[in-house]
Structure formats: C-alpha cells, structure tokens
C-alpha cells in the first residue's frame, strides 16, 4: 500500500509479506510522483540501504522491497529531493 502527499512531497510504502515461503521480494509501481524528479528512500527497519533514485525507477522499474521472513513487514519513507542532479 502506498500513501503519497503531493503538497508535502513525501509519502510511505507499507509492505507486508504473507506466509508463502518463497516470496521474499515484492515490487511496487508508485503513483503520484513528479516526472523528472529524484526521490530519497529510507527503509525504517533497515531491510535496504537508504538511496536516492529518479522517478522513472519508481514509476516504471518499480520499488523493490525484500522481506526475508514470512509474516514480516517494512515501511519505506519517500521524499522528493529538491537538489540538482
């Protein structure tokens, strides 16, 4: 599930893994982002390294979240980056 606030230019992805044994990676196509912008990603539980990615990686190539254990979850915080690239 994704929540994006276009006024604050930030949001969160709530990723949940069910009980199926061989589904550790989930992919999310994000909506509501601004074309031509970069975004900072922060994994709250540390399942992935903080990163900065262009919009096309999140809108076309998908956000990938790895959840190693069944019945686990992760929050990924998103924030539009105003810095020049």
C-alpha positions as CSV (number, residue, x, y, z in Angstrom):
1,X,0.0,0.0,0.0
2,X,1.3,3.5,-0.9
3,X,0.4,6.9,0.6
4,X,1.7,10.0,-1.2
5,X,1.1,13.6,-0.1
6,X,1.6,15.8,-3.2
7,X,1.6,19.0,-1.1
8,X,4.4,17.9,1.3
9,X,6.1,15.9,-1.4
10,X,6.6,12.8,0.8
11,X,4.9,9.5,1.5
12,X,5.3,6.0,2.6
13,X,5.0,2.5,1.2
14,X,3.6,-0.2,3.6
15,X,5.0,-3.6,2.5
16,X,3.6,-6.8,4.0
17,X,4.7,-10.3,3.4
18,X,2.3,-13.2,3.9
19,X,3.1,-16.8,4.9
20,X,4.2,-18.1,1.5
21,X,7.7,-19.4,1.8
22,X,9.3,-18.4,-1.5
23,X,8.1,-14.8,-1.9
24,X,10.8,-12.7,-0.2
25,X,10.7,-9.8,-2.7
26,X,7.8,-7.6,-3.5
27,X,7.7,-4.9,-6.2
28,X,5.6,-1.8,-6.2
29,X,4.8,0.6,-9.0
30,X,4.4,4.0,-7.4
31,X,1.9,6.6,-8.5
32,X,1.6,10.4,-7.9
33,X,5.3,11.2,-8.3
34,X,6.6,14.1,-10.3
35,X,8.2,13.4,-13.6
36,X,11.9,14.5,-13.8
37,X,12.4,14.5,-10.0
38,X,14.6,12.4,-7.7
39,X,13.4,10.7,-4.5
40,X,15.1,9.8,-1.3
41,X,14.1,6.4,0.1
42,X,14.6,5.3,3.7
43,X,13.8,1.8,5.0
44,X,12.6,2.2,8.5
45,X,13.6,-1.4,9.6
46,X,16.8,-1.3,7.6
47,X,15.9,-4.0,5.2
48,X,17.7,-2.0,2.5
49,X,20.2,0.8,2.3
50,X,19.0,4.4,2.0
51,X,19.1,5.6,-1.5
52,X,18.3,8.4,-4.0
53,X,16.6,7.3,-7.2
54,X,15.0,9.0,-10.2
55,X,11.2,9.0,-10.7
56,X,11.4,6.6,-13.6
57,X,12.9,3.9,-11.4
58,X,9.9,4.1,-9.1
59,X,7.2,4.6,-11.7
60,X,8.5,2.1,-14.4
61,X,11.1,-0.2,-12.9
62,X,9.3,-0.5,-9.6
63,X,10.3,-0.1,-5.9
64,X,11.6,-3.5,-4.7
65,X,11.3,-4.5,-1.1
66,X,13.0,-7.6,0.3
67,X,11.2,-9.2,3.3
68,X,13.3,-12.2,4.3
69,X,10.8,-13.7,6.8
70,X,7.2,-14.8,6.3
71,X,4.7,-12.6,8.1
72,X,7.1,-9.6,8.2
73,X,6.6,-6.0,7.1
74,X,8.5,-2.9,6.2
75,X,7.9,0.8,5.9
76,X,9.7,2.7,3.2
77,X,9.7,6.5,3.5
78,X,9.8,8.5,0.3
79,X,10.6,12.2,-0.1
80,X,11.1,14.3,-3.2
81,X,14.6,15.6,-3.4
82,X,14.9,19.3,-4.5
83,X,18.7,19.1,-5.1
84,X,20.0,19.4,-8.6
85,X,21.4,16.2,-10.1
